[in-house]
């Protein structure tokens, strides 16, 4: 037990030393916020512990250097006098404030070795944050207005992002939310989805409807809308064509396999006899029973019903503006129906549990070709969804 306690203490001290070392390395590499986070998380557990004293000094150092670094960056960006720097300056001021707020719950902190309180220079950055927020809001709003005038989908999307950010930092500013709706509607791509049957086989109507019903696909594409039915009021940007090239449905197959099972099973009992043929008694005077084992044999006839379907096709992306094919992707899907049951002749006690389950089952009707094609089409739908999610119409 003593050795275990010593080992536990050793492990704890090793982890603690490594944590202090990681904090020091973060400071040396200029990753001051990482160092602050490590130090604060350790001090949160117990800021008065002697073992945690190194974190107080490291926190003091990292906090000071982080503030100096951010303020130097702000001064440089201001001197550049580039309006595109406003957002960076705003973010840096917010970072300075959040860092202070992150530290406040821990204070005060005391450095025992030098008999003083840890010093952290706190500054009120509210005026700078508000001023830069207003500057940034005006800049992004004007930028969005210019982007609107370009009448370009990509520019509408950029304008939407700018307006969304304004609404985040400065809610209810002017007509931002109305303009966001306009930018969204103007930046949308509309895709007309169609299906061609080149298989010379009849495709179930419900499968066609299901494949073209994009409401059931669960796509989360903010800038793309898919229509399986053409809306004459909409000018479509792209086409997605699902061309079915081949549908193969196998014949109905029935295979039978004979399995012989043999083993010994308990079949009642008999009384234990000694060498003279007398019954053997236990300590209480009761007759001792022994299991009577008998050999049993069963002939199992395992029957497998099998039928399969395979659908092969191609997905084609088309740009309606240029009338050009963008890309094609192969697509295929397979579905198999399999039902296994069994009959037997002989003593079923020779069968293991899985075989016992099979003899409870009976023959079933094979699914129709239409049902097989439909089931294969359900997997095809999932594969089509993956193609769409992995291959956007616009980068």
Backbone torsions as a table, in degrees:
resi	resn	phi	psi	omega
1	UNK	NA	-40.7	179.7
2	UNK	-62.0	-43.5	179.8
3	UNK	-62.7	-38.2	179.8
4	UNK	-63.7	-42.5	179.8
5	UNK	-64.4	-41.1	178.2
6	UNK	-63.4	-40.1	178.8
7	UNK	-64.9	-41.3	179.7
8	UNK	-62.8	-43.8	178.6
9	UNK	-63.0	-40.5	179.1
10	UNK	-61.5	-45.2	179.4
11	UNK	-62.5	-43.8	-178.6
12	UNK	-62.3	-44.3	179.9
13	UNK	-65.9	-36.6	178.3
14	UNK	-62.9	-46.0	179.2
15	UNK	-61.7	-42.8	-179.4
16	UNK	-62.3	-44.9	-180.0
17	UNK	-63.6	-39.7	178.9
18	UNK	-64.0	-37.9	-179.9
19	UNK	-66.1	-41.4	177.1
20	UNK	-64.1	-42.4	179.2
21	UNK	-61.7	-41.8	178.5
22	UNK	-62.4	-37.1	178.1
23	UNK	-66.1	-43.7	178.8
24	UNK	-62.5	-42.8	-179.8
25	UNK	-64.4	-39.5	178.6
26	UNK	-60.7	-41.4	177.9
27	UNK	-65.5	-45.4	-179.0
28	UNK	-60.8	-31.7	-179.2
29	UNK	-89.1	1.5	179.3
30	UNK	81.0	10.4	177.9
31	UNK	-92.0	69.7	-170.7
32	UNK	-66.5	-38.6	-179.3
33	UNK	-68.3	-33.0	174.1
34	UNK	-63.1	-43.5	179.1
35	UNK	-63.0	-41.9	179.2
36	UNK	-62.1	-43.2	-179.6
37	UNK	-62.5	-45.8	179.5
38	UNK	-61.2	-46.3	-178.1
39	UNK	-63.6	-46.0	-178.7
40	UNK	-63.3	-42.9	-179.1
41	UNK	-62.4	-36.4	178.4
42	UNK	-73.4	-39.1	-179.2
43	UNK	-72.6	-24.6	178.4
44	UNK	-60.4	-33.7	-176.9
45	UNK	-68.0	-44.4	177.0
46	UNK	-167.8	100.3	-173.7
47	UNK	-78.3	-11.5	-178.3
48	UNK	-96.3	-6.7	179.9
49	UNK	-65.2	138.8	179.4
50	UNK	-60.9	-36.9	-177.6
51	UNK	-64.5	-22.0	-178.6
52	UNK	-94.0	1.7	-179.6
53	UNK	-57.9	-39.5	179.1
54	UNK	-57.1	-31.4	-178.4
55	UNK	-68.6	-31.2	179.6
56	UNK	-64.0	-47.4	179.5
57	UNK	-64.6	-41.8	-179.9
58	UNK	-67.1	-37.1	178.2
59	UNK	-65.2	-42.6	178.6
60	UNK	-59.2	-44.5	-179.3
61	UNK	-67.3	-47.5	-177.2
62	UNK	-64.9	-39.9	-179.8
63	UNK	-62.5	-45.6	-179.2
64	UNK	-63.6	-46.4	-177.7
65	UNK	-67.7	-34.8	178.9
66	UNK	-65.2	-44.0	179.4
67	UNK	-64.1	-44.1	179.2
68	UNK	-60.0	-44.0	-179.2
69	UNK	-62.4	-46.1	-178.2
70	UNK	-67.0	-43.4	-179.1
71	UNK	-66.3	-36.6	176.6
72	UNK	-64.6	-39.9	178.3
73	UNK	-64.8	-41.2	178.2
74	UNK	-61.8	-46.7	-179.6
75	UNK	-60.4	-40.8	179.6
76	UNK	-64.8	-45.1	-178.7
77	UNK	-65.1	-36.4	178.0
78	UNK	-65.1	-39.3	-179.9
79	UNK	-65.5	-30.6	178.2
80	UNK	-65.7	-27.9	177.1
81	UNK	55.7	40.9	178.0
82	UNK	-104.8	121.1	-177.3
83	UNK	-59.2	-23.5	178.9
84	UNK	-70.9	-12.4	178.5
85	UNK	-85.1	-9.6	-175.3
86	UNK	-58.4	-42.4	-178.4
87	UNK	-64.5	-38.8	179.4
88	UNK	-66.4	-42.7	179.5
89	UNK	-62.3	-43.9	178.5
90	UNK	-59.5	-45.1	-179.7
91	UNK	-63.8	-37.3	179.5
92	UNK	-67.5	-40.9	177.1
93	UNK	-64.2	-41.9	177.4
94	UNK	-62.3	-38.9	178.6
95	UNK	-63.0	-41.1	178.1
96	UNK	-61.1	-42.8	-179.6
97	UNK	-69.0	-44.7	-178.5
98	UNK	-63.1	-35.3	178.9
99	UNK	-63.5	-41.4	178.0
100	UNK	-65.1	-43.1	-179.4
101	UNK	-65.2	-33.7	178.8
102	UNK	-64.3	-33.2	-175.6
103	UNK	-86.2	-30.7	-171.6
104	UNK	-53.1	-44.6	-177.6
105	UNK	-58.6	-22.4	-178.7
106	UNK	-81.8	-23.0	-171.7
107	UNK	-73.1	149.5	2.0
108	UNK	-83.8	154.6	174.4
109	UNK	-117.6	143.8	-174.3
110	UNK	-122.8	136.5	177.1
111	UNK	-102.2	104.0	-174.0
112	UNK	-64.7	-43.1	-172.8
113	UNK	-57.6	-38.2	-178.3
114	UNK	-108.9	6.7	174.8
115	UNK	54.3	54.9	176.6
116	UNK	-152.0	162.0	175.4
117	UNK	-80.3	144.7	176.6
118	UNK	-64.9	139.9	-176.3
119	UNK	-107.7	128.7	176.8
120	UNK	-132.3	118.9	-179.3
121	UNK	-78.1	107.5	178.8
122	UNK	-99.2	136.9	-179.7
123	UNK	-129.6	143.5	176.9
124	UNK	-86.5	110.7	-177.5
125	UNK	-99.8	10.5	-174.8
126	UNK	-57.8	-45.3	-178.1
127	UNK	-62.2	-42.7	178.6
128	UNK	-64.9	-41.0	-179.6
129	UNK	-63.4	-45.7	-179.4
130	UNK	-64.5	-43.7	-179.2
131	UNK	-62.7	-44.7	-179.2
132	UNK	-72.3	-31.7	176.4
133	UNK	-63.7	-42.9	178.9
134	UNK	-66.9	-41.1	176.7
135	UNK	-61.3	-45.7	-178.4
136	UNK	-64.8	-40.2	178.8
137	UNK	-60.5	-48.1	179.4
138	UNK	-61.5	-43.3	-177.8
139	UNK	-63.5	-47.8	-178.5
140	UNK	-67.0	-35.9	179.7
141	UNK	-65.5	-46.0	178.6
142	UNK	-64.5	-38.6	178.2
143	UNK	-63.1	-40.6	178.7
144	UNK	-64.2	-41.0	178.6
145	UNK	-60.6	-41.8	178.4
146	UNK	-65.0	-40.5	-179.9
147	UNK	-64.6	-34.8	178.2
148	UNK	-60.3	-38.5	-175.2
149	UNK	-69.3	-16.0	180.0
150	UNK	-77.7	-19.1	178.5
151	UNK	51.7	49.3	-179.1
152	UNK	-127.9	136.5	-175.1
153	UNK	-59.3	-42.8	-179.9
154	UNK	-63.9	-38.3	179.2
155	UNK	-68.4	-36.5	176.2
156	UNK	-62.2	-38.1	179.9
157	UNK	-68.5	-40.5	176.4
158	UNK	-63.8	-41.4	178.0
159	UNK	-61.6	-41.0	178.7
160	UNK	-60.1	-45.0	179.6
161	UNK	-62.2	-40.3	177.2
162	UNK	-62.8	-45.7	-179.1
163	UNK	-66.2	-37.7	178.6
164	UNK	-62.6	-39.7	179.2
165	UNK	-68.1	-38.9	176.1
166	UNK	-59.1	-44.7	-178.1
167	UNK	-64.9	-26.5	179.0
168	UNK	-75.0	-44.2	-175.1
169	UNK	-91.8	-21.6	-176.3
170	UNK	-143.6	71.4	-174.0
171	UNK	-56.8	145.8	176.0
172	UNK	64.8	26.0	178.1
173	UNK	-76.9	121.0	178.1
174	UNK	44.4	-131.2	-177.2
175	UNK	-102.6	31.0	-173.5
176	UNK	-56.2	-47.0	-175.1
177	UNK	-68.7	-36.5	175.6
178	UNK	-66.3	-41.4	179.2
179	UNK	-66.1	-32.0	176.5
180	UNK	-62.1	-40.7	178.4
181	UNK	-64.4	-42.3	178.8
182	UNK	-63.3	-45.1	-179.5
183	UNK	-62.8	-39.5	179.8
184	UNK	-64.3	-49.3	-178.8
185	UNK	-62.7	-38.3	-177.5
186	UNK	-77.2	-22.5	-178.0
187	UNK	-93.9	-1.3	-177.4
188	UNK	-71.9	143.9	167.2
189	UNK	-100.9	132.7	176.8
190	UNK	-107.3	128.6	-177.5
191	UNK	-117.4	126.2	177.2
192	UNK	-95.4	120.9	-177.8
193	UNK	-99.8	131.6	179.3
194	UNK	-136.6	161.9	179.6
195	UNK	-131.9	134.8	177.0
196	UNK	-116.6	133.5	178.6
197	UNK	-103.5	104.8	179.6
198	UNK	-109.3	22.9	-171.8
199	UNK	-95.4	-10.9	-174.4
200	UNK	65.9	16.5	176.6
201	UNK	-123.1	153.5	-179.2
202	UNK	-79.5	125.8	176.7
203	UNK	-93.6	131.2	178.7
204	UNK	-53.8	133.7	-178.4
205	UNK	-57.8	-39.6	-178.1
206	UNK	-67.8	-29.4	176.4
207	UNK	-67.8	-44.5	179.0
208	UNK	-59.9	-44.4	179.9
209	UNK	-64.0	-39.7	-178.5
210	UNK	-68.1	-41.0	-179.9
211	UNK	-66.1	-31.7	-177.3
212	UNK	-93.7	-3.3	179.3
213	UNK	-89.2	89.3	-174.2
214	UNK	-76.1	-6.0	174.1
215	UNK	-67.0	-22.9	-177.7
216	UNK	-93.7	0.2	-176.6
217	UNK	-82.4	-21.3	180.0
218	UNK	67.6	31.3	178.9
219	UNK	-75.9	139.1	179.9
220	UNK	-116.9	64.6	-178.6
221	UNK	-108.7	107.9	-172.1
222	UNK	-64.0	-31.8	-172.7
223	UNK	-107.5	7.3	-177.9
224	UNK	-130.8	132.1	178.1
225	UNK	-118.7	129.6	-178.3
226	UNK	-106.6	133.3	177.4
227	UNK	-122.3	126.1	174.9
228	UNK	-87.2	-16.3	177.5
229	UNK	-124.1	129.8	-175.4
230	UNK	-67.6	134.2	174.5
231	UNK	-105.5	116.4	-174.5
232	UNK	-65.9	-16.3	-179.2
233	UNK	-83.6	-8.2	-174.2
234	UNK	-110.7	138.9	172.7
235	UNK	-95.2	113.4	-175.2
236	UNK	-82.8	141.1	-179.0
237	UNK	-88.8	-38.2	-175.0
238	UNK	-137.3	161.7	173.8
239	UNK	-123.3	142.1	173.9
240	UNK	-120.7	113.2	-177.0
241	UNK	-108.3	124.9	173.9
242	UNK	-102.6	105.9	-178.8
243	UNK	-101.2	116.5	178.1
244	UNK	-89.8	118.7	-173.8
245	UNK	-96.7	-33.2	-173.9
246	UNK	-152.2	138.4	173.2
247	UNK	-130.5	121.2	-179.7
248	UNK	-119.7	125.8	176.2
249	UNK	-121.2	123.3	-176.8
250	UNK	-74.7	159.7	173.1
251	UNK	-65.1	161.7	175.6
252	UNK	-73.7	125.6	-176.4
253	UNK	-116.6	137.9	175.9
254	UNK	-128.7	119.4	179.6
255	UNK	-119.0	137.7	-179.5
256	UNK	-117.8	138.2	-179.6
257	UNK	-131.9	127.6	179.6
258	UNK	-93.5	132.4	-179.7
259	UNK	-128.4	124.7	178.2
260	UNK	-98.6	126.0	178.8
261	UNK	-121.8	130.2	179.2
262	UNK	-134.8	142.4	173.4
263	UNK	-169.8	173.3	176.7
264	UNK	-100.2	137.2	-179.5
265	UNK	-130.1	158.6	178.5
266	UNK	-72.1	131.8	179.4
267	UNK	-137.8	75.4	-178.8
268	UNK	83.7	-158.7	-178.9
269	UNK	-149.0	168.1	173.4
270	UNK	-139.3	166.8	-179.7
271	UNK	-91.7	140.4	-178.6
272	UNK	-70.6	130.0	180.0
273	UNK	-113.7	148.7	175.5
274	UNK	-87.2	-173.9	-175.6
275	UNK	-63.0	-22.4	-179.4
276	UNK	-93.9	2.2	179.1
277	UNK	86.3	11.8	178.7
278	UNK	-93.0	148.5	179.2
279	UNK	-70.3	137.3	-179.0
280	UNK	-91.0	133.9	-179.4
281	UNK	-107.6	151.5	174.4
282	UNK	-84.9	-173.9	-175.9
283	UNK	-62.4	-25.9	-179.1
284	UNK	-91.3	0.3	178.3
285	UNK	88.8	9.3	178.8
286	UNK	-87.6	147.4	178.1
287	UNK	-68.5	135.9	-179.8
288	UNK	-86.2	126.1	-179.8
289	UNK	-97.5	146.5	173.3
290	UNK	-128.6	143.3	180.0
291	UNK	-64.7	139.9	176.1
292	UNK	-97.5	114.8	-176.7
293	UNK	-101.9	134.0	179.9
294	UNK	-129.5	147.5	177.2
295	UNK	-78.3	138.8	176.8
296	UNK	-129.7	155.8	-177.7
297	UNK	-141.2	139.6	179.9
298	UNK	-139.1	136.9	174.5
299	UNK	-102.7	112.9	-177.6
300	UNK	-101.2	133.8	177.5
301	UNK	-113.0	98.7	-178.0
302	UNK	-87.4	123.4	-175.3
303	UNK	-116.2	128.5	-179.5
304	UNK	-115.9	123.7	173.4
305	UNK	-98.2	131.1	-174.9
306	UNK	-142.0	139.8	176.1
307	UNK	-155.6	140.5	-177.5
308	UNK	-133.9	158.4	177.0
309	UNK	-139.3	144.8	178.9
310	UNK	-137.9	133.5	178.6
311	UNK	-118.4	128.1	-179.7
312	UNK	-122.7	136.8	-178.8
313	UNK	-158.4	-162.9	-177.8
314	UNK	-148.1	140.6	175.9
315	UNK	-107.3	127.6	-178.1
316	UNK	-120.0	129.9	174.4
317	UNK	-98.2	130.2	-177.8
318	UNK	-127.4	136.2	174.4
319	UNK	-93.9	112.5	-176.9
320	UNK	-71.2	-22.9	-179.0
321	UNK	-73.4	-39.6	-178.9
322	UNK	-99.3	-9.5	-176.9
323	UNK	63.1	25.5	-177.2
324	UNK	-111.4	148.2	174.4
325	UNK	-75.6	131.0	-179.6
326	UNK	-87.5	-50.1	-176.7
327	UNK	-165.1	156.8	173.9
328	UNK	-126.7	148.5	-179.6
329	UNK	-135.1	129.7	176.7
330	UNK	-70.6	149.2	178.8
331	UNK	-145.9	139.4	177.7
332	UNK	-151.8	158.1	-179.0
333	UNK	-150.8	147.8	179.1
334	UNK	-134.5	149.5	177.2
335	UNK	-141.2	136.5	-179.8
336	UNK	-124.8	133.8	172.2
337	UNK	-102.6	127.7	178.2
338	UNK	-141.6	128.7	177.8
339	UNK	-133.9	128.0	-178.2
340	UNK	-119.2	131.3	174.6
341	UNK	-142.5	178.6	-176.6
342	UNK	-154.1	156.4	169.3
343	UNK	-125.7	168.7	-176.1
344	UNK	-147.1	161.4	174.4
345	UNK	-136.9	126.8	-179.0
346	UNK	117.6	-152.4	-175.8
347	UNK	-96.7	111.3	-175.5
348	UNK	-70.7	-7.8	176.4
349	UNK	-65.9	-14.3	178.8
350	UNK	-79.4	-8.0	-174.6
351	UNK	-91.5	142.3	172.8
352	UNK	-77.7	168.7	-175.4
353	UNK	-54.7	-46.1	-179.9
354	UNK	-57.5	-38.7	178.1
355	UNK	-70.5	-34.5	177.5
356	UNK	-62.3	-37.0	178.2
357	UNK	-66.2	-36.7	-178.1
358	UNK	-66.9	-36.9	-176.8
359	UNK	-73.6	-10.8	175.4
360	UNK	-80.5	-17.0	-177.2
361	UNK	-90.5	162.3	-179.6
362	UNK	-131.7	168.9	177.1
363	UNK	-60.0	144.9	176.9
364	UNK	-123.5	164.2	177.4
365	UNK	-73.3	138.9	173.8
366	UNK	-68.4	143.7	173.5
367	UNK	-65.2	150.5	178.3
368	UNK	-70.2	163.8	176.6
369	UNK	-58.6	-38.9	179.6
370	UNK	-61.2	-43.0	179.9
371	UNK	-66.8	-38.2	178.8
372	UNK	-62.9	-43.8	179.5
373	UNK	-64.5	-40.5	179.5
374	UNK	-63.4	-44.2	-179.4
375	UNK	-65.4	-38.9	175.9
376	UNK	-64.9	-34.0	179.4
377	UNK	-67.2	-28.0	178.1
378	UNK	-66.2	-39.0	175.4
379	UNK	-69.9	-35.4	178.2
380	UNK	-60.4	-37.3	179.7
381	UNK	-62.5	-42.5	179.1
382	UNK	-66.4	-37.0	178.2
383	UNK	-68.9	-36.8	176.9
384	UNK	-64.6	-40.8	178.3
385	UNK	-60.4	-42.2	179.5
386	UNK	-64.3	-39.4	178.2
387	UNK	-61.3	-44.8	-178.7
388	UNK	-64.4	-41.7	-177.9
389	UNK	-69.2	-30.8	-177.3
390	UNK	-90.6	-13.5	-175.7
391	UNK	-133.0	97.1	-178.3
392	UNK	-79.2	154.9	177.7
393	UNK	-72.3	-33.1	175.9
394	UNK	-125.0	142.5	177.1
395	UNK	-79.2	NA	NA
